[in-house]
């Protein structure tokens, strides 16, 4: 695979996982574990941060596909 694209794809994958975790996990925690707390901040996180995580996940998939397509042909070993 194309090495710089692969590095960027891995970094975007990590970023998207962190953003999705920040957007979804607090909402799940307030919904199921801490039911007595006000869910305002977790709802705001799920509305603002989780879509960014989804977009970066799509960008990650595109980068992985581009890295696969731009793979150099195997040469003699």
mmCIF file of the N, C-alpha and C atoms, coordinates in Angstrom:
data_MODEL
# 
_entry.id   MODEL 
# 
loop_
_atom_site.group_PDB 
_atom_site.id 
_atom_site.type_symbol 
_atom_site.label_atom_id 
_atom_site.label_alt_id 
_atom_site.label_comp_id 
_atom_site.label_asym_id 
_atom_site.label_entity_id 
_atom_site.label_seq_id 
_atom_site.pdbx_PDB_ins_code 
_atom_site.Cartn_x 
_atom_site.Cartn_y 
_atom_site.Cartn_z 
_atom_site.occupancy 
_atom_site.B_iso_or_equiv 
_atom_site.pdbx_formal_charge 
_atom_site.auth_seq_id 
_atom_site.auth_comp_id 
_atom_site.auth_asym_id 
_atom_site.auth_atom_id 
_atom_site.pdbx_PDB_model_num 
ATOM 1   N N  . UNK A 1 1  ? 0.837   -1.193  0.000  1.00 0.00 ? 1  UNK A N  1 
ATOM 2   C CA . UNK A 1 1  ? 0.000   0.000   0.000  1.00 0.00 ? 1  UNK A CA 1 
ATOM 3   C C  . UNK A 1 1  ? 0.871   1.243   0.000  1.00 0.00 ? 1  UNK A C  1 
ATOM 4   N N  . UNK A 1 2  ? 0.286   2.319   -0.371 1.00 0.00 ? 2  UNK A N  1 
ATOM 5   C CA . UNK A 1 2  ? 0.985   3.595   -0.364 1.00 0.00 ? 2  UNK A CA 1 
ATOM 6   C C  . UNK A 1 2  ? 1.188   4.014   1.086  1.00 0.00 ? 2  UNK A C  1 
ATOM 7   N N  . UNK A 1 3  ? 2.423   4.124   1.504  1.00 0.00 ? 3  UNK A N  1 
ATOM 8   C CA . UNK A 1 3  ? 2.736   4.312   2.925  1.00 0.00 ? 3  UNK A CA 1 
ATOM 9   C C  . UNK A 1 3  ? 2.179   5.611   3.524  1.00 0.00 ? 3  UNK A C  1 
ATOM 10  N N  . UNK A 1 4  ? 2.343   6.791   2.902  1.00 0.00 ? 4  UNK A N  1 
ATOM 11  C CA . UNK A 1 4  ? 1.775   8.001   3.516  1.00 0.00 ? 4  UNK A CA 1 
ATOM 12  C C  . UNK A 1 4  ? 0.246   7.954   3.629  1.00 0.00 ? 4  UNK A C  1 
ATOM 13  N N  . UNK A 1 5  ? -0.412  7.429   2.610  1.00 0.00 ? 5  UNK A N  1 
ATOM 14  C CA . UNK A 1 5  ? -1.873  7.322   2.675  1.00 0.00 ? 5  UNK A CA 1 
ATOM 15  C C  . UNK A 1 5  ? -2.310  6.355   3.763  1.00 0.00 ? 5  UNK A C  1 
ATOM 16  N N  . UNK A 1 6  ? -1.555  5.299   3.938  1.00 0.00 ? 6  UNK A N  1 
ATOM 17  C CA . UNK A 1 6  ? -1.875  4.335   4.981  1.00 0.00 ? 6  UNK A CA 1 
ATOM 18  C C  . UNK A 1 6  ? -1.708  4.950   6.367  1.00 0.00 ? 6  UNK A C  1 
ATOM 19  N N  . UNK A 1 7  ? -0.677  5.761   6.544  1.00 0.00 ? 7  UNK A N  1 
ATOM 20  C CA . UNK A 1 7  ? -0.469  6.437   7.826  1.00 0.00 ? 7  UNK A CA 1 
ATOM 21  C C  . UNK A 1 7  ? -1.614  7.410   8.103  1.00 0.00 ? 7  UNK A C  1 
ATOM 22  N N  . UNK A 1 8  ? -2.002  8.187   7.090  1.00 0.00 ? 8  UNK A N  1 
ATOM 23  C CA . UNK A 1 8  ? -3.105  9.126   7.272  1.00 0.00 ? 8  UNK A CA 1 
ATOM 24  C C  . UNK A 1 8  ? -4.416  8.393   7.550  1.00 0.00 ? 8  UNK A C  1 
ATOM 25  N N  . UNK A 1 9  ? -4.624  7.283   6.887  1.00 0.00 ? 9  UNK A N  1 
ATOM 26  C CA . UNK A 1 9  ? -5.852  6.519   7.110  1.00 0.00 ? 9  UNK A CA 1 
ATOM 27  C C  . UNK A 1 9  ? -5.904  5.969   8.530  1.00 0.00 ? 9  UNK A C  1 
ATOM 28  N N  . UNK A 1 10 ? -4.775  5.491   9.033  1.00 0.00 ? 10 UNK A N  1 
ATOM 29  C CA . UNK A 1 10 ? -4.746  5.002   10.414 1.00 0.00 ? 10 UNK A CA 1 
ATOM 30  C C  . UNK A 1 10 ? -4.997  6.119   11.410 1.00 0.00 ? 10 UNK A C  1 
ATOM 31  N N  . UNK A 1 11 ? -4.425  7.289   11.142 1.00 0.00 ? 11 UNK A N  1 
ATOM 32  C CA . UNK A 1 11 ? -4.651  8.424   12.046 1.00 0.00 ? 11 UNK A CA 1 
ATOM 33  C C  . UNK A 1 11 ? -6.106  8.885   12.010 1.00 0.00 ? 11 UNK A C  1 
ATOM 34  N N  . UNK A 1 12 ? -6.689  8.917   10.817 1.00 0.00 ? 12 UNK A N  1 
ATOM 35  C CA . UNK A 1 12 ? -8.103  9.289   10.722 1.00 0.00 ? 12 UNK A CA 1 
ATOM 36  C C  . UNK A 1 12 ? -8.997  8.246   11.380 1.00 0.00 ? 12 UNK A C  1 
ATOM 37  N N  . UNK A 1 13 ? -8.613  6.989   11.314 1.00 0.00 ? 13 UNK A N  1 
ATOM 38  C CA . UNK A 1 13 ? -9.389  5.950   11.981 1.00 0.00 ? 13 UNK A CA 1 
ATOM 39  C C  . UNK A 1 13 ? -9.371  6.156   13.493 1.00 0.00 ? 13 UNK A C  1 
ATOM 40  N N  . UNK A 1 14 ? -8.219  6.458   14.040 1.00 0.00 ? 14 UNK A N  1 
ATOM 41  C CA . UNK A 1 14 ? -8.130  6.728   15.479 1.00 0.00 ? 14 UNK A CA 1 
ATOM 42  C C  . UNK A 1 14 ? -8.948  7.951   15.859 1.00 0.00 ? 14 UNK A C  1 
ATOM 43  N N  . UNK A 1 15 ? -8.849  9.013   15.036 1.00 0.00 ? 15 UNK A N  1 
ATOM 44  C CA . UNK A 1 15 ? -9.617  10.223  15.317 1.00 0.00 ? 15 UNK A CA 1 
ATOM 45  C C  . UNK A 1 15 ? -11.112 9.945   15.267 1.00 0.00 ? 15 UNK A C  1 
ATOM 46  N N  . UNK A 1 16 ? -11.554 9.195   14.286 1.00 0.00 ? 16 UNK A N  1 
ATOM 47  C CA . UNK A 1 16 ? -12.987 8.916   14.176 1.00 0.00 ? 16 UNK A CA 1 
ATOM 48  C C  . UNK A 1 16 ? -13.477 8.057   15.332 1.00 0.00 ? 16 UNK A C  1 
ATOM 49  N N  . UNK A 1 17 ? -12.670 7.105   15.778 1.00 0.00 ? 17 UNK A N  1 
ATOM 50  C CA . UNK A 1 17 ? -13.077 6.288   16.926 1.00 0.00 ? 17 UNK A CA 1 
ATOM 51  C C  . UNK A 1 17 ? -13.168 7.120   18.200 1.00 0.00 ? 17 UNK A C  1 
ATOM 52  N N  . UNK A 1 18 ? -12.235 8.030   18.400 1.00 0.00 ? 18 UNK A N  1 
ATOM 53  C CA . UNK A 1 18 ? -12.287 8.900   19.579 1.00 0.00 ? 18 UNK A CA 1 
ATOM 54  C C  . UNK A 1 18 ? -13.502 9.813   19.525 1.00 0.00 ? 18 UNK A C  1 
ATOM 55  N N  . UNK A 1 19 ? -13.765 10.406  18.358 1.00 0.00 ? 19 UNK A N  1 
ATOM 56  C CA . UNK A 1 19 ? -14.923 11.300  18.243 1.00 0.00 ? 19 UNK A CA 1 
ATOM 57  C C  . UNK A 1 19 ? -16.234 10.544  18.426 1.00 0.00 ? 19 UNK A C  1 
ATOM 58  N N  . UNK A 1 20 ? -16.333 9.365   17.864 1.00 0.00 ? 20 UNK A N  1 
ATOM 59  C CA . UNK A 1 20 ? -17.550 8.583   18.048 1.00 0.00 ? 20 UNK A CA 1 
ATOM 60  C C  . UNK A 1 20 ? -17.726 8.163   19.505 1.00 0.00 ? 20 UNK A C  1 
ATOM 61  N N  . UNK A 1 21 ? -16.624 7.817   20.161 1.00 0.00 ? 21 UNK A N  1 
ATOM 62  C CA . UNK A 1 21 ? -16.717 7.446   21.575 1.00 0.00 ? 21 UNK A CA 1 
ATOM 63  C C  . UNK A 1 21 ? -17.130 8.638   22.419 1.00 0.00 ? 21 UNK A C  1 
ATOM 64  N N  . UNK A 1 22 ? -16.573 9.814   22.124 1.00 0.00 ? 22 UNK A N  1 
ATOM 65  C CA . UNK A 1 22 ? -16.959 11.016  22.877 1.00 0.00 ? 22 UNK A CA 1 
ATOM 66  C C  . UNK A 1 22 ? -18.407 11.417  22.618 1.00 0.00 ? 22 UNK A C  1 
ATOM 67  N N  . UNK A 1 23 ? -18.922 11.077  21.466 1.00 0.00 ? 23 UNK A N  1 
ATOM 68  C CA . UNK A 1 23 ? -20.287 11.443  21.146 1.00 0.00 ? 23 UNK A CA 1 
ATOM 69  C C  . UNK A 1 23 ? -21.323 10.457  21.640 1.00 0.00 ? 23 UNK A C  1 
ATOM 70  N N  . UNK A 1 24 ? -20.967 9.184   21.725 1.00 0.00 ? 24 UNK A N  1 
ATOM 71  C CA . UNK A 1 24 ? -21.967 8.160   22.031 1.00 0.00 ? 24 UNK A CA 1 
ATOM 72  C C  . UNK A 1 24 ? -21.884 7.637   23.459 1.00 0.00 ? 24 UNK A C  1 
ATOM 73  N N  . UNK A 1 25 ? -20.677 7.417   23.969 1.00 0.00 ? 25 UNK A N  1 
ATOM 74  C CA . UNK A 1 25 ? -20.539 6.806   25.297 1.00 0.00 ? 25 UNK A CA 1 
ATOM 75  C C  . UNK A 1 25 ? -21.143 7.637   26.439 1.00 0.00 ? 25 UNK A C  1 
ATOM 76  N N  . UNK A 1 26 ? -20.964 8.970   26.475 1.00 0.00 ? 26 UNK A N  1 
ATOM 77  C CA . UNK A 1 26 ? -21.629 9.712   27.555 1.00 0.00 ? 26 UNK A CA 1 
ATOM 78  C C  . UNK A 1 26 ? -23.147 9.626   27.497 1.00 0.00 ? 26 UNK A C  1 
ATOM 79  N N  . UNK A 1 27 ? -23.700 9.599   26.297 1.00 0.00 ? 27 UNK A N  1 
ATOM 80  C CA . UNK A 1 27 ? -25.149 9.479   26.162 1.00 0.00 ? 27 UNK A CA 1 
ATOM 81  C C  . UNK A 1 27 ? -25.634 8.122   26.660 1.00 0.00 ? 27 UNK A C  1 
ATOM 82  N N  . UNK A 1 28 ? -24.895 7.070   26.338 1.00 0.00 ? 28 UNK A N  1 
ATOM 83  C CA . UNK A 1 28 ? -25.259 5.743   26.829 1.00 0.00 ? 28 UNK A CA 1 
ATOM 84  C C  . UNK A 1 28 ? -25.097 5.639   28.339 1.00 0.00 ? 28 UNK A C  1 
ATOM 85  N N  . UNK A 1 29 ? -24.058 6.267   28.868 1.00 0.00 ? 29 UNK A N  1 
ATOM 86  C CA . UNK A 1 29 ? -23.836 6.222   30.312 1.00 0.00 ? 29 UNK A CA 1 
ATOM 87  C C  . UNK A 1 29 ? -24.951 6.938   31.068 1.00 0.00 ? 29 UNK A C  1 
ATOM 88  N N  . UNK A 1 30 ? -25.378 8.076   30.575 1.00 0.00 ? 30 UNK A N  1 
ATOM 89  C CA . UNK A 1 30 ? -26.464 8.812   31.238 1.00 0.00 ? 30 UNK A CA 1 
ATOM 90  C C  . UNK A 1 30 ? -27.795 8.094   31.054 1.00 0.00 ? 30 UNK A C  1 
ATOM 91  N N  . UNK A 1 31 ? -27.966 7.440   29.930 1.00 0.00 ? 31 UNK A N  1 
ATOM 92  C CA . UNK A 1 31 ? -29.235 6.757   29.676 1.00 0.00 ? 31 UNK A CA 1 
ATOM 93  C C  . UNK A 1 31 ? -29.415 5.513   30.533 1.00 0.00 ? 31 UNK A C  1 
ATOM 94  N N  . UNK A 1 32 ? -28.323 4.758   30.735 1.00 0.00 ? 32 UNK A N  1 
ATOM 95  C CA . UNK A 1 32 ? -28.468 3.466   31.397 1.00 0.00 ? 32 UNK A CA 1 
ATOM 96  C C  . UNK A 1 32 ? -27.856 3.392   32.794 1.00 0.00 ? 32 UNK A C  1 
ATOM 97  N N  . UNK A 1 33 ? -26.771 4.106   33.051 1.00 0.00 ? 33 UNK A N  1 
ATOM 98  C CA . UNK A 1 33 ? -26.082 3.972   34.328 1.00 0.00 ? 33 UNK A CA 1 
ATOM 99  C C  . UNK A 1 33 ? -26.456 5.108   35.276 1.00 0.00 ? 33 UNK A C  1 
ATOM 100 N N  . UNK A 1 34 ? -26.255 6.330   34.835 1.00 0.00 ? 34 UNK A N  1 
ATOM 101 C CA . UNK A 1 34 ? -26.528 7.507   35.663 1.00 0.00 ? 34 UNK A CA 1 
ATOM 102 C C  . UNK A 1 34 ? -27.859 8.123   35.253 1.00 0.00 ? 34 UNK A C  1 
ATOM 103 N N  . UNK A 1 35 ? -28.942 7.456   35.585 1.00 0.00 ? 35 UNK A N  1 
ATOM 104 C CA . UNK A 1 35 ? -30.262 7.906   35.117 1.00 0.00 ? 35 UNK A CA 1 
ATOM 105 C C  . UNK A 1 35 ? -30.770 9.137   35.839 1.00 0.00 ? 35 UNK A C  1 
ATOM 106 N N  . UNK A 1 36 ? -30.178 9.499   36.971 1.00 0.00 ? 36 UNK A N  1 
ATOM 107 C CA . UNK A 1 36 ? -30.648 10.661  37.712 1.00 0.00 ? 36 UNK A CA 1 
ATOM 108 C C  . UNK A 1 36 ? -30.067 11.975  37.248 1.00 0.00 ? 36 UNK A C  1 
ATOM 109 N N  . UNK A 1 37 ? -29.068 11.948  36.362 1.00 0.00 ? 37 UNK A N  1 
ATOM 110 C CA . UNK A 1 37 ? -28.419 13.172  35.911 1.00 0.00 ? 37 UNK A CA 1 
ATOM 111 C C  . UNK A 1 37 ? -29.149 13.779  34.728 1.00 0.00 ? 37 UNK A C  1 
ATOM 112 N N  . UNK A 1 38 ? -28.931 15.078  34.541 1.00 0.00 ? 38 UNK A N  1 
ATOM 113 C CA . UNK A 1 38 ? -29.514 15.788  33.406 1.00 0.00 ? 38 UNK A CA 1 
ATOM 114 C C  . UNK A 1 38 ? -28.743 15.409  32.135 1.00 0.00 ? 38 UNK A C  1 
ATOM 115 N N  . UNK A 1 39 ? -29.400 14.914  31.111 1.00 0.00 ? 39 UNK A N  1 
ATOM 116 C CA . UNK A 1 39 ? -28.689 14.444  29.909 1.00 0.00 ? 39 UNK A CA 1 
ATOM 117 C C  . UNK A 1 39 ? -28.393 15.540  28.890 1.00 0.00 ? 39 UNK A C  1 
ATOM 118 N N  . UNK A 1 40 ? -28.374 16.803  29.303 1.00 0.00 ? 40 UNK A N  1 
ATOM 119 C CA . UNK A 1 40 ? -28.220 17.892  28.342 1.00 0.00 ? 40 UNK A CA 1 
ATOM 120 C C  . UNK A 1 40 ? -26.847 17.869  27.657 1.00 0.00 ? 40 UNK A C  1 
ATOM 121 N N  . UNK A 1 41 ? -25.781 17.773  28.426 1.00 0.00 ? 41 UNK A N  1 
ATOM 122 C CA . UNK A 1 41 ? -24.440 17.789  27.834 1.00 0.00 ? 41 UNK A CA 1 
ATOM 123 C C  . UNK A 1 41 ? -24.183 16.539  26.990 1.00 0.00 ? 41 UNK A C  1 
ATOM 124 N N  . UNK A 1 42 ? -24.540 15.326  27.449 1.00 0.00 ? 42 UNK A N  1 
ATOM 125 C CA . UNK A 1 42 ? -24.352 14.177  26.544 1.00 0.00 ? 42 UNK A CA 1 
ATOM 126 C C  . UNK A 1 42 ? -25.159 14.265  25.250 1.00 0.00 ? 42 UNK A C  1 
ATOM 127 N N  . UNK A 1 43 ? -26.331 14.877  25.308 1.00 0.00 ? 43 UNK A N  1 
ATOM 128 C CA . UNK A 1 43 ? -27.120 15.047  24.080 1.00 0.00 ? 43 UNK A CA 1 
ATOM 129 C C  . UNK A 1 43 ? -26.419 16.020  23.144 1.00 0.00 ? 43 UNK A C  1 
ATOM 130 N N  . UNK A 1 44 ? -25.881 17.119  23.700 1.00 0.00 ? 44 UNK A N  1 
ATOM 131 C CA . UNK A 1 44 ? -25.129 18.058  22.862 1.00 0.00 ? 44 UNK A CA 1 
ATOM 132 C C  . UNK A 1 44 ? -23.900 17.392  22.252 1.00 0.00 ? 44 UNK A C  1 
ATOM 133 N N  . UNK A 1 45 ? -23.227 16.537  23.029 1.00 0.00 ? 45 UNK A N  1 
ATOM 134 C CA . UNK A 1 45 ? -22.072 15.826  22.490 1.00 0.00 ? 45 UNK A CA 1 
ATOM 135 C C  . UNK A 1 45 ? -22.481 14.879  21.371 1.00 0.00 ? 45 UNK A C  1 
ATOM 136 N N  . UNK A 1 46 ? -23.601 14.209  21.545 1.00 0.00 ? 46 UNK A N  1 
ATOM 137 C CA . UNK A 1 46 ? -24.029 13.278  20.503 1.00 0.00 ? 46 UNK A CA 1 
ATOM 138 C C  . UNK A 1 46 ? -24.492 14.013  19.246 1.00 0.00 ? 46 UNK A C  1 
ATOM 139 N N  . UNK A 1 47 ? -24.991 15.228  19.390 1.00 0.00 ? 47 UNK A N  1 
ATOM 140 C CA . UNK A 1 47 ? -25.440 15.992  18.218 1.00 0.00 ? 47 UNK A CA 1 
ATOM 141 C C  . UNK A 1 47 ? -24.268 16.631  17.491 1.00 0.00 ? 47 UNK A C  1 
ATOM 142 N N  . UNK A 1 48 ? -23.228 17.062  18.219 1.00 0.00 ? 48 UNK A N  1 
ATOM 143 C CA . UNK A 1 48 ? -22.136 17.797  17.577 1.00 0.00 ? 48 UNK A CA 1 
ATOM 144 C C  . UNK A 1 48 ? -20.919 16.939  17.269 1.00 0.00 ? 48 UNK A C  1 
ATOM 145 N N  . UNK A 1 49 ? -20.529 16.075  18.168 1.00 0.00 ? 49 UNK A N  1 
ATOM 146 C CA . UNK A 1 49 ? -19.268 15.352  18.010 1.00 0.00 ? 49 UNK A CA 1 
ATOM 147 C C  . UNK A 1 49 ? -19.454 14.043  17.243 1.00 0.00 ? 49 UNK A C  1 
ATOM 148 N N  . UNK A 1 50 ? -20.521 13.338  17.475 1.00 0.00 ? 50 UNK A N  1 
ATOM 149 C CA . UNK A 1 50 ? -20.722 12.049  16.804 1.00 0.00 ? 50 UNK A CA 1 
ATOM 150 C C  . UNK A 1 50 ? -20.824 12.181  15.278 1.00 0.00 ? 50 UNK A C  1 
ATOM 151 N N  . UNK A 1 51 ? -21.503 13.191  14.711 1.00 0.00 ? 51 UNK A N  1 
ATOM 152 C CA . UNK A 1 51 ? -21.489 13.315  13.243 1.00 0.00 ? 51 UNK A CA 1 
ATOM 153 C C  . UNK A 1 51 ? -20.095 13.595  12.681 1.00 0.00 ? 51 UNK A C  1 
ATOM 154 N N  . UNK A 1 52 ? -19.279 14.340  13.416 1.00 0.00 ? 52 UNK A N  1 
ATOM 155 C CA . UNK A 1 52 ? -17.905 14.553  12.964 1.00 0.00 ? 52 UNK A CA 1 
ATOM 156 C C  . UNK A 1 52 ? -17.135 13.238  12.946 1.00 0.00 ? 52 UNK A C  1 
ATOM 157 N N  . UNK A 1 53 ? -17.381 12.399  13.933 1.00 0.00 ? 53 UNK A N  1 
ATOM 158 C CA . UNK A 1 53 ? -16.760 11.083  13.947 1.00 0.00 ? 53 UNK A CA 1 
ATOM 159 C C  . UNK A 1 53 ? -17.208 10.229  12.780 1.00 0.00 ? 53 UNK A C  1 
ATOM 160 N N  . UNK A 1 54 ? -18.476 10.331  12.436 1.00 0.00 ? 54 UNK A N  1 
ATOM 161 C CA . UNK A 1 54 ? -18.980 9.564   11.288 1.00 0.00 ? 54 UNK A CA 1 
ATOM 162 C C  . UNK A 1 54 ? -18.369 10.068  9.977  1.00 0.00 ? 54 UNK A C  1 
ATOM 163 N N  . UNK A 1 55 ? -18.218 11.373  9.846  1.00 0.00 ? 55 UNK A N  1 
ATOM 164 C CA . UNK A 1 55 ? -17.614 11.932  8.631  1.00 0.00 ? 55 UNK A CA 1 
ATOM 165 C C  . UNK A 1 55 ? -16.158 11.515  8.524  1.00 0.00 ? 55 UNK A C  1 
ATOM 166 N N  . UNK A 1 56 ? -15.422 11.565  9.629  1.00 0.00 ? 56 UNK A N  1 
ATOM 167 C CA . UNK A 1 56 ? -14.028 11.144  9.574  1.00 0.00 ? 56 UNK A CA 1 
ATOM 168 C C  . UNK A 1 56 ? -13.906 9.642   9.316  1.00 0.00 ? 56 UNK A C  1 
ATOM 169 N N  . UNK A 1 57 ? -14.887 8.869   9.758  1.00 0.00 ? 57 UNK A N  1 
ATOM 170 C CA . UNK A 1 57 ? -14.875 7.441   9.443  1.00 0.00 ? 57 UNK A CA 1 
ATOM 171 C C  . UNK A 1 57 ? -15.066 7.206   7.948  1.00 0.00 ? 57 UNK A C  1 
ATOM 172 N N  . UNK A 1 58 ? -15.921 7.987   7.312  1.00 0.00 ? 58 UNK A N  1 
ATOM 173 C CA . UNK A 1 58 ? -16.107 7.888   5.858  1.00 0.00 ? 58 UNK A CA 1 
ATOM 174 C C  . UNK A 1 58 ? -14.825 8.299   5.134  1.00 0.00 ? 58 UNK A C  1 
ATOM 175 N N  . UNK A 1 59 ? -14.183 9.372   5.610  1.00 0.00 ? 59 UNK A N  1 
ATOM 176 C CA . UNK A 1 59 ? -12.915 9.805   5.010  1.00 0.00 ? 59 UNK A CA 1 
ATOM 177 C C  . UNK A 1 59 ? -11.852 8.717   5.176  1.00 0.00 ? 59 UNK A C  1 
ATOM 178 N N  . UNK A 1 60 ? -11.868 8.046   6.318  1.00 0.00 ? 60 UNK A N  1 
ATOM 179 C CA . UNK A 1 60 ? -10.924 6.953   6.550  1.00 0.00 ? 60 UNK A CA 1 
ATOM 180 C C  . UNK A 1 60 ? -11.136 5.826   5.544  1.00 0.00 ? 60 UNK A C  1 
ATOM 181 N N  . UNK A 1 61 ? -12.376 5.462   5.306  1.00 0.00 ? 61 UNK A N  1 
ATOM 182 C CA . UNK A 1 61 ? -12.657 4.402   4.331  1.00 0.00 ? 61 UNK A CA 1 
ATOM 183 C C  . UNK A 1 61 ? -12.210 4.804   2.929  1.00 0.00 ? 61 UNK A C  1 
ATOM 184 N N  . UNK A 1 62 ? -12.414 6.063   2.573  1.00 0.00 ? 62 UNK A N  1 
ATOM 185 C CA . UNK A 1 62 ? -11.972 6.546   1.262  1.00 0.00 ? 62 UNK A CA 1 
ATOM 186 C C  . UNK A 1 62 ? -10.454 6.494   1.166  1.00 0.00 ? 62 UNK A C  1 
ATOM 187 N N  . UNK A 1 63 ? -9.757  6.905   2.237  1.00 0.00 ? 63 UNK A N  1 
ATOM 188 C CA . UNK A 1 63 ? -8.296  6.864   2.213  1.00 0.00 ? 63 UNK A CA 1 
ATOM 189 C C  . UNK A 1 63 ? -7.773  5.439   2.098  1.00 0.00 ? 63 UNK A C  1 
ATOM 190 N N  . UNK A 1 64 ? -8.400  4.500   2.806  1.00 0.00 ? 64 UNK A N  1 
ATOM 191 C CA . UNK A 1 64 ? -7.986  3.103   2.687  1.00 0.00 ? 64 UNK A CA 1 
ATOM 192 C C  . UNK A 1 64 ? -8.201  2.583   1.267  1.00 0.00 ? 64 UNK A C  1 
ATOM 193 N N  . UNK A 1 65 ? -9.328  2.939   0.662  1.00 0.00 ? 65 UNK A N  1 
ATOM 194 C CA . UNK A 1 65 ? -9.585  2.494   -0.709 1.00 0.00 ? 65 UNK A CA 1 
ATOM 195 C C  . UNK A 1 65 ? -8.602  3.104   -1.700 1.00 0.00 ? 65 UNK A C  1 
ATOM 196 N N  . UNK A 1 66 ? -8.282  4.373   -1.537 1.00 0.00 ? 66 UNK A N  1 
ATOM 197 C CA . UNK A 1 66 ? -7.311  5.026   -2.414 1.00 0.00 ? 66 UNK A CA 1 
ATOM 198 C C  . UNK A 1 66 ? -5.927  4.409   -2.226 1.00 0.00 ? 66 UNK A C  1 
ATOM 199 N N  . UNK A 1 67 ? -5.572  4.083   -0.985 1.00 0.00 ? 67 UNK A N  1 
ATOM 200 C CA . UNK A 1 67 ? -4.276  3.442   -0.737 1.00 0.00 ? 67 UNK A CA 1 
ATOM 201 C C  . UNK A 1 67 ? -4.222  2.060   -1.377 1.00 0.00 ? 67 UNK A C  1 
ATOM 202 N N  . UNK A 1 68 ? -5.334  1.350   -1.391 1.00 0.00 ? 68 UNK A N  1 
ATOM 203 C CA . UNK A 1 68 ? -5.361  0.037   -2.044 1.00 0.00 ? 68 UNK A CA 1 
ATOM 204 C C  . UNK A 1 68 ? -5.240  0.166   -3.561 1.00 0.00 ? 68 UNK A C  1 
ATOM 205 N N  . UNK A 1 69 ? -5.895  1.169   -4.139 1.00 0.00 ? 69 UNK A N  1 
ATOM 206 C CA . UNK A 1 69 ? -5.876  1.337   -5.589 1.00 0.00 ? 69 UNK A CA 1 
ATOM 207 C C  . UNK A 1 69 ? -4.497  1.798   -6.052 1.00 0.00 ? 69 UNK A C  1 
ATOM 208 N N  . UNK A 1 70 ? -3.846  2.648   -5.285 1.00 0.00 ? 70 UNK A N  1 
ATOM 209 C CA . UNK A 1 70 ? -2.553  3.185   -5.681 1.00 0.00 ? 70 UNK A CA 1 
ATOM 210 C C  . UNK A 1 70 ? -1.387  2.285   -5.287 1.00 0.00 ? 70 UNK A C  1 
ATOM 211 N N  . UNK A 1 71 ? -1.669  1.058   -4.939 1.00 0.00 ? 71 UNK A N  1 
ATOM 212 C CA . UNK A 1 71 ? -0.639  0.111   -4.551 1.00 0.00 ? 71 UNK A CA 1 
ATOM 213 C C  . UNK A 1 71 ? 0.292   -0.134  -5.742 1.00 0.00 ? 71 UNK A C  1 
ATOM 214 N N  . UNK A 1 72 ? 1.586   -0.096  -5.505 1.00 0.00 ? 72 UNK A N  1 
ATOM 215 C CA . UNK A 1 72 ? 2.499   -0.344  -6.644 1.00 0.00 ? 72 UNK A CA 1 
ATOM 216 C C  . UNK A 1 72 ? 2.438   -1.817  -7.067 1.00 0.00 ? 72 UNK A C  1 
ATOM 217 N N  . UNK A 1 73 ? 2.651   -2.078  -8.346 1.00 0.00 ? 73 UNK A N  1 
ATOM 218 C CA . UNK A 1 73 ? 2.622   -3.467  -8.804 1.00 0.00 ? 73 UNK A CA 1 
ATOM 219 C C  . UNK A 1 73 ? 3.793   -4.250  -8.194 1.00 0.00 ? 73 UNK A C  1 
ATOM 220 N N  . UNK A 1 74 ? 3.573   -5.521  -7.926 1.00 0.00 ? 74 UNK A N  1 
ATOM 221 C CA . UNK A 1 74 ? 4.667   -6.308  -7.331 1.00 0.00 ? 74 UNK A CA 1 
ATOM 222 C C  . UNK A 1 74 ? 5.795   -6.477  -8.344 1.00 0.00 ? 74 UNK A C  1 
ATOM 223 N N  . UNK A 1 75 ? 6.992   -6.201  -7.850 1.00 0.00 ? 75 UNK A N  1 
ATOM 224 C CA . UNK A 1 75 ? 8.169   -6.301  -8.706 1.00 0.00 ? 75 UNK A CA 1 
ATOM 225 C C  . UNK A 1 75 ? 8.910   -7.607  -8.441 1.00 0.00 ? 75 UNK A C  1 
ATOM 226 N N  . UNK A 1 76 ? 10.002  -7.803  -9.172 1.00 0.00 ? 76 UNK A N  1 
ATOM 227 C CA . UNK A 1 76 ? 10.778  -9.012  -8.932 1.00 0.00 ? 76 UNK A CA 1 
ATOM 228 C C  . UNK A 1 76 ? 11.448  -8.962  -7.557 1.00 0.00 ? 76 UNK A C  1 
ATOM 229 N N  . UNK A 1 77 ? 11.480  -10.105 -6.899 1.00 0.00 ? 77 UNK A N  1 
ATOM 230 C CA . UNK A 1 77 ? 12.069  -10.126 -5.580 1.00 0.00 ? 77 UNK A CA 1 
ATOM 231 C C  . UNK A 1 77 ? 13.489  -10.624 -5.563 1.00 0.00 ? 77 UNK A C  1 
# 
